[in-house]
Amino acid sequence: MELNWAVLGWIIDMILNGIIWLIIVAFCIPLIDVTDKWTRKAVSFIDLADKWIRKVLDNVFEWIQMKNLKILFTFLCMIILGILSQLGIIPKLIT
């Protein structure tokens, strides 16, 4: 009986690849758990910052409307929109 060396090599290769991937996964699962915690903290911080920024902007816009400073409001909006477009945030929001 003759051995098919190509098939035997393929089987050995599959077994060794499986062992290597098992080792990689064993090291990556704790790392994924840690980064998941960091991601949750970052998302909660972004939510907190978003609420604070919205509150500040609402207060600023209400003050501008209360003082009837429409020209200042126009320049402020132009500056904010210019900064957002230079940072590339507006094109990301459109798409």
OpenMM code with the backbone's topology and positions (N, CA, C; nanometers):
from openmm import Vec3, app, unit

residues = "MET GLU LEU ASN TRP ALA VAL LEU GLY TRP ILE ILE ASP MET ILE LEU ASN GLY ILE ILE TRP LEU ILE ILE VAL ALA PHE CYS ILE PRO LEU ILE ASP VAL THR ASP LYS TRP THR ARG LYS ALA VAL SER PHE ILE ASP LEU ALA ASP LYS TRP ILE ARG LYS VAL LEU ASP ASN VAL PHE GLU TRP ILE GLN MET LYS ASN LEU LYS ILE LEU PHE THR PHE LEU CYS MET ILE ILE LEU GLY ILE LEU SER GLN LEU GLY ILE ILE PRO LYS LEU ILE THR".split()
positions = [
    Vec3(0.0841, -0.1161, 0.0000),
    Vec3(0.0000, 0.0000, 0.0000),
    Vec3(0.0897, 0.1238, 0.0000),
    Vec3(0.0573, 0.2128, -0.0876),
    Vec3(0.1395, 0.3328, -0.1024),
    Vec3(0.0710, 0.4502, -0.0332),
    Vec3(0.1506, 0.5308, 0.0382),
    Vec3(0.0982, 0.6490, 0.1075),
    Vec3(0.0907, 0.7679, 0.0115),
    Vec3(-0.0143, 0.8408, 0.0248),
    Vec3(-0.0268, 0.9646, -0.0519),
    Vec3(0.0329, 1.0751, 0.0358),
    Vec3(0.1559, 1.1126, 0.0079),
    Vec3(0.2287, 1.2052, 0.0929),
    Vec3(0.1684, 1.3455, 0.0900),
    Vec3(0.1078, 1.3827, -0.0189),
    Vec3(0.0446, 1.5151, -0.0268),
    Vec3(-0.0724, 1.5246, 0.0714),
    Vec3(-0.1530, 1.4198, 0.0770),
    Vec3(-0.2669, 1.4190, 0.1690),
    Vec3(-0.2180, 1.4132, 0.3137),
    Vec3(-0.1177, 1.3328, 0.3418),
    Vec3(-0.0629, 1.3238, 0.4768),
    Vec3(-0.0034, 1.4587, 0.5208),
    Vec3(0.0674, 1.5249, 0.4303),
    Vec3(0.1218, 1.6573, 0.4618),
    Vec3(0.0127, 1.7591, 0.4864),
    Vec3(-0.0938, 1.7482, 0.4077),
    Vec3(-0.2063, 1.8404, 0.4248),
    Vec3(-0.2730, 1.8191, 0.5607),
    Vec3(-0.2893, 1.6949, 0.6028),
    Vec3(-0.3506, 1.6636, 0.7327),
    Vec3(-0.2626, 1.7141, 0.8469),
    Vec3(-0.1314, 1.6917, 0.8368),
    Vec3(-0.0397, 1.7410, 0.9404),
    Vec3(-0.0429, 1.8933, 0.9467),
    Vec3(-0.0457, 1.9556, 0.8292),
    Vec3(-0.0522, 2.1023, 0.8236),
    Vec3(-0.1796, 2.1533, 0.8895),
    Vec3(-0.2929, 2.0902, 0.8642),
    Vec3(-0.4198, 2.1322, 0.9240),
    Vec3(-0.4162, 2.1184, 1.0766),
    Vec3(-0.3578, 2.0092, 1.1249),
    Vec3(-0.3494, 1.9874, 1.2697),
    Vec3(-0.2604, 2.0933, 1.3346),
    Vec3(-0.1441, 2.1192, 1.2742),
    Vec3(-0.0534, 2.2199, 1.3309),
    Vec3(-0.1146, 2.3595, 1.3248),
    Vec3(-0.1830, 2.3917, 1.2144),
    Vec3(-0.2506, 2.5221, 1.2063),
    Vec3(-0.3580, 2.5345, 1.3127),
    Vec3(-0.4316, 2.4280, 1.3380),
    Vec3(-0.5339, 2.4310, 1.4424),
    Vec3(-0.4740, 2.4552, 1.5794),
    Vec3(-0.3613, 2.3920, 1.6071),
    Vec3(-0.2946, 2.4113, 1.7366),
    Vec3(-0.2449, 2.5546, 1.7507),
    Vec3(-0.1849, 2.6076, 1.6441),
    Vec3(-0.1351, 2.7466, 1.6480),
    Vec3(-0.2497, 2.8448, 1.6696),
    Vec3(-0.3616, 2.8245, 1.5975),
    Vec3(-0.4749, 2.9153, 1.6156),
    Vec3(-0.5362, 2.9018, 1.7551),
    Vec3(-0.5321, 2.7845, 1.8116),
    Vec3(-0.5805, 2.7660, 1.9490),
    Vec3(-0.4949, 2.8458, 2.0468),
    Vec3(-0.3643, 2.8447, 2.0265),
    Vec3(-0.2735, 2.9220, 2.1123),
    Vec3(-0.2985, 3.0723, 2.0939),
    Vec3(-0.3155, 3.1165, 1.9688),
    Vec3(-0.3414, 3.2578, 1.9429),
    Vec3(-0.4705, 3.3025, 2.0095),
    Vec3(-0.5750, 3.2231, 1.9974),
    Vec3(-0.7041, 3.2571, 2.0586),
    Vec3(-0.6926, 3.2591, 2.2103),
    Vec3(-0.6174, 3.1662, 2.2668),
    Vec3(-0.6016, 3.1616, 2.4125),
    Vec3(-0.5357, 3.2891, 2.4647),
    Vec3(-0.4457, 3.3487, 2.3867),
    Vec3(-0.3826, 3.4735, 2.4288),
    Vec3(-0.4683, 3.5955, 2.3964),
    Vec3(-0.5508, 3.5877, 2.2937),
    Vec3(-0.6280, 3.7042, 2.2501),
    Vec3(-0.7573, 3.7248, 2.3282),
    Vec3(-0.8170, 3.6209, 2.3813),
    Vec3(-0.9449, 3.6361, 2.4516),
    Vec3(-0.9316, 3.7277, 2.5743),
    Vec3(-0.8306, 3.7121, 2.6599),
    Vec3(-0.8181, 3.8086, 2.7700),
    Vec3(-0.7912, 3.9509, 2.7214),
    Vec3(-0.7168, 3.9653, 2.6128),
    Vec3(-0.6908, 4.0975, 2.5560),
    Vec3(-0.8191, 4.1605, 2.5038),
    Vec3(-0.9029, 4.0811, 2.4396),
    Vec3(-1.0315, 4.1313, 2.3895),
    Vec3(-1.1196, 4.1729, 2.5059),
    Vec3(-1.1165, 4.0994, 2.6149),
    Vec3(-1.1965, 4.1335, 2.7328),
    Vec3(-1.1535, 4.2681, 2.7902),
    Vec3(-1.0232, 4.2911, 2.7979),
    Vec3(-0.9716, 4.4183, 2.8504),
    Vec3(-1.0096, 4.5327, 2.7576),
    Vec3(-0.9909, 4.5152, 2.6272),
    Vec3(-1.0243, 4.6231, 2.5347),
    Vec3(-1.1739, 4.6482, 2.5307),
    Vec3(-1.2545, 4.5465, 2.5558),
    Vec3(-1.3990, 4.5651, 2.5620),
    Vec3(-1.4358, 4.6560, 2.6789),
    Vec3(-1.3705, 4.6373, 2.7924),
    Vec3(-1.3946, 4.7252, 2.9078),
    Vec3(-1.3527, 4.8682, 2.8755),
    Vec3(-1.2383, 4.8846, 2.8082),
    Vec3(-1.1921, 5.0185, 2.7702),
    Vec3(-1.2901, 5.0839, 2.6735),
    Vec3(-1.3435, 5.0049, 2.5809),
    Vec3(-1.4385, 5.0581, 2.4840),
    Vec3(-1.5655, 5.1039, 2.5542),
    Vec3(-1.6130, 5.0262, 2.6497),
    Vec3(-1.7334, 5.0666, 2.7242),
    Vec3(-1.7094, 5.1961, 2.8015),
    Vec3(-1.5913, 5.2096, 2.8636),
    Vec3(-1.5604, 5.3326, 2.9359),
    Vec3(-1.5516, 5.4499, 2.8398),
    Vec3(-1.4922, 5.4295, 2.7215),
    Vec3(-1.4801, 5.5366, 2.6230),
    Vec3(-1.6170, 5.5792, 2.5722),
    Vec3(-1.7060, 5.4838, 2.5480),
    Vec3(-1.8398, 5.5176, 2.4995),
    Vec3(-1.9178, 5.5931, 2.6058),
    Vec3(-1.9048, 5.5540, 2.7316),
    Vec3(-1.9744, 5.6273, 2.8386),
    Vec3(-1.9175, 5.7678, 2.8533),
    Vec3(-1.7858, 5.7843, 2.8358),
    Vec3(-1.7261, 5.9175, 2.8410),
    Vec3(-1.7729, 6.0027, 2.7234),
    Vec3(-1.7821, 5.9428, 2.6044),
    Vec3(-1.8297, 6.0168, 2.4870),
    Vec3(-1.9738, 6.0606, 2.5078),
    Vec3(-2.0559, 5.9751, 2.5683),
    Vec3(-2.1949, 6.0119, 2.5971),
    Vec3(-2.2005, 6.1285, 2.6940),
    Vec3(-2.1180, 6.1241, 2.7984),
    Vec3(-2.1127, 6.2324, 2.8961),
    Vec3(-2.0670, 6.3631, 2.8305),
    Vec3(-1.9627, 6.3558, 2.7476),
    Vec3(-1.9128, 6.4750, 2.6791),
    Vec3(-2.0157, 6.5290, 2.5813),
    Vec3(-2.0871, 6.4407, 2.5114),
    Vec3(-2.1897, 6.4838, 2.4164),
    Vec3(-2.3020, 6.5586, 2.4874),
    Vec3(-2.3481, 6.5053, 2.5999),
    Vec3(-2.4539, 6.5729, 2.6756),
    Vec3(-2.4071, 6.7087, 2.7266),
    Vec3(-2.2815, 6.7166, 2.7731),
    Vec3(-2.2291, 6.8431, 2.8236),
    Vec3(-2.2170, 6.9458, 2.7109),
    Vec3(-2.1665, 6.9030, 2.5948),
    Vec3(-2.1508, 6.9951, 2.4815),
    Vec3(-2.2864, 7.0437, 2.4329),
    Vec3(-2.3837, 6.9543, 2.4256),
    Vec3(-2.5178, 6.9960, 2.3836),
    Vec3(-2.5772, 7.0969, 2.4817),
    Vec3(-2.5560, 7.0760, 2.6105),
    Vec3(-2.6083, 7.1679, 2.7124),
    Vec3(-2.5428, 7.3048, 2.6982),
    Vec3(-2.4110, 7.3070, 2.6798),
    Vec3(-2.3395, 7.4344, 2.6650),
    Vec3(-2.3853, 7.5072, 2.5391),
    Vec3(-2.3940, 7.4348, 2.4279),
    Vec3(-2.4364, 7.4992, 2.3034),
    Vec3(-2.5798, 7.5492, 2.3115),
    Vec3(-2.6672, 7.4741, 2.3762),
    Vec3(-2.8041, 7.5210, 2.3936),
    Vec3(-2.8075, 7.6495, 2.4746),
    Vec3(-2.7284, 7.6543, 2.5812),
    Vec3(-2.7241, 7.7769, 2.6620),
    Vec3(-2.6680, 7.8944, 2.5841),
    Vec3(-2.5636, 7.8706, 2.5051),
    Vec3(-2.5037, 7.9783, 2.4252),
    Vec3(-2.6024, 8.0288, 2.3206),
    Vec3(-2.6679, 7.9368, 2.2512),
    Vec3(-2.7627, 7.9786, 2.1475),
    Vec3(-2.8836, 8.0501, 2.2076),
    Vec3(-2.9309, 8.0049, 2.3231),
    Vec3(-3.0414, 8.0751, 2.3896),
    Vec3(-2.9993, 8.2151, 2.4315),
    Vec3(-2.8783, 8.2301, 2.4809),
    Vec3(-2.8284, 8.3620, 2.5211),
    Vec3(-2.8182, 8.4548, 2.4006),
    Vec3(-2.7700, 8.4012, 2.2885),
    Vec3(-2.7575, 8.4823, 2.1674),
    Vec3(-2.8952, 8.5255, 2.1189),
    Vec3(-2.9913, 8.4359, 2.1217),
    Vec3(-3.1261, 8.4725, 2.0790),
    Vec3(-3.1904, 8.5703, 2.1769),
    Vec3(-3.1635, 8.5539, 2.3051),
    Vec3(-3.2212, 8.6427, 2.4050),
    Vec3(-3.1657, 8.7844, 2.3911),
    Vec3(-3.0371, 8.7962, 2.3614),
    Vec3(-2.9744, 8.9270, 2.3464),
    Vec3(-2.9940, 8.9844, 2.2056),
    Vec3(-3.0565, 8.9068, 2.1171),
    Vec3(-3.0836, 8.9488, 1.9801),
    Vec3(-2.9535, 8.9821, 1.9063),
    Vec3(-2.8566, 8.8938, 1.9162),
    Vec3(-2.7273, 8.9114, 1.8512),
    Vec3(-2.7187, 8.8206, 1.7288),
    Vec3(-2.8015, 8.8486, 1.6287),
    Vec3(-2.8097, 8.7602, 1.5134),
    Vec3(-2.6820, 8.7624, 1.4301),
    Vec3(-2.6156, 8.8767, 1.4194),
    Vec3(-2.4921, 8.8843, 1.3406),
    Vec3(-2.3823, 8.8015, 1.4084),
    Vec3(-2.3698, 8.8139, 1.5402),
    Vec3(-2.2721, 8.7340, 1.6138),
    Vec3(-2.3037, 8.5851, 1.6013),
    Vec3(-2.4323, 8.5525, 1.6076),
    Vec3(-2.4757, 8.4139, 1.5923),
    Vec3(-2.4375, 8.3602, 1.4550),
    Vec3(-2.4526, 8.4430, 1.3524),
    Vec3(-2.4174, 8.4019, 1.2172),
    Vec3(-2.2681, 8.3748, 1.2064),
    Vec3(-2.1850, 8.4641, 1.2600),
    Vec3(-2.0407, 8.4432, 1.2561),
    Vec3(-1.9993, 8.3206, 1.3379),
    Vec3(-2.0627, 8.2998, 1.4511),
    Vec3(-2.0330, 8.1837, 1.5334),
    Vec3(-2.0648, 8.0543, 1.4588),
    Vec3(-2.1789, 8.0503, 1.3918),
    Vec3(-2.2146, 7.9312, 1.3140),
    Vec3(-2.1173, 7.9097, 1.1986),
    Vec3(-2.0741, 8.0185, 1.1336),
    Vec3(-1.9779, 8.0054, 1.0241),
    Vec3(-1.8457, 7.9493, 1.0755),
    Vec3(-1.8013, 7.9955, 1.1905),
    Vec3(-1.6758, 7.9471, 1.2482),
    Vec3(-1.6880, 7.7991, 1.2849),
    Vec3(-1.7982, 7.7624, 1.3504),
    Vec3(-1.8175, 7.6227, 1.3911),
    Vec3(-1.8256, 7.5320, 1.2691),
    Vec3(-1.9036, 7.5717, 1.1684),
    Vec3(-1.9157, 7.4887, 1.0483),
    Vec3(-1.7846, 7.4824, 0.9716),
    Vec3(-1.7073, 7.5914, 0.9712),
    Vec3(-1.5765, 7.5901, 0.9062),
    Vec3(-1.4804, 7.4943, 0.9742),
    Vec3(-1.4795, 7.4951, 1.1060),
    Vec3(-1.3930, 7.4035, 1.1808),
    Vec3(-1.4341, 7.2584, 1.1544),
    Vec3(-1.5653, 7.2317, 1.1569),
    Vec3(-1.6128, 7.0958, 1.1333),
    Vec3(-1.5805, 7.0478, 0.9921),
    Vec3(-1.5895, 7.1393, 0.8946),
    Vec3(-1.5571, 7.0968, 0.7579),
    Vec3(-1.4074, 7.0759, 0.7407),
    Vec3(-1.3247, 7.1567, 0.8074),
    Vec3(-1.1789, 7.1366, 0.7992),
    Vec3(-1.1361, 7.0069, 0.8648),
    Vec3(-1.2056, 6.9678, 0.9701),
    Vec3(-1.1747, 6.8416, 1.0363),
    Vec3(-1.2298, 6.7218, 0.9605),
    Vec3(-1.3156, 6.7480, 0.8622),
    Vec3(-1.3727, 6.6398, 0.7827),
    Vec3(-1.4909, 6.5729, 0.8481),
    Vec3(-1.5518, 6.6395, 0.9453),
    Vec3(-1.6661, 6.5796, 1.0152),
    Vec3(-1.7950, 6.5955, 0.9343),
    Vec3(-1.8119, 6.7105, 0.8708),
    Vec3(-1.9344, 6.7344, 0.7935),
    Vec3(-1.9462, 6.6367, 0.6768),
    Vec3(-1.8394, 6.6133, 0.5973),
    Vec3(-1.8549, 6.5126, 0.4906),
    Vec3(-1.8876, 6.3732, 0.5447),
    Vec3(-1.8349, 6.3398, 0.6634),
    Vec3(-1.8674, 6.2095, 0.7221),
    Vec3(-2.0139, 6.2043, 0.7627),
    Vec3(-2.0686, 6.3167, 0.8115),
    Vec3(-2.2087, 6.3194, 0.8500),
    Vec3(-2.3004, 6.3094, 0.7284),
    Vec3(-2.2575, 6.3679, 0.6168),
    Vec3(-2.3398, 6.3654, 0.4950),
    Vec3(-2.3444, 6.2243, 0.4377),
    Vec3(-2.2292, 6.1553, 0.4398),
    Vec3(-2.2267, 6.0192, 0.3842),
    Vec3(-2.2660, 5.9238, 0.4899),
] * unit.nanometer
topology = app.Topology()
chain = topology.addChain("A")
for resn in residues:
    res = topology.addResidue(resn, chain)
    for name in ("N", "CA", "C"):
        topology.addAtom(name, app.Element.getBySymbol(name[0]), res)
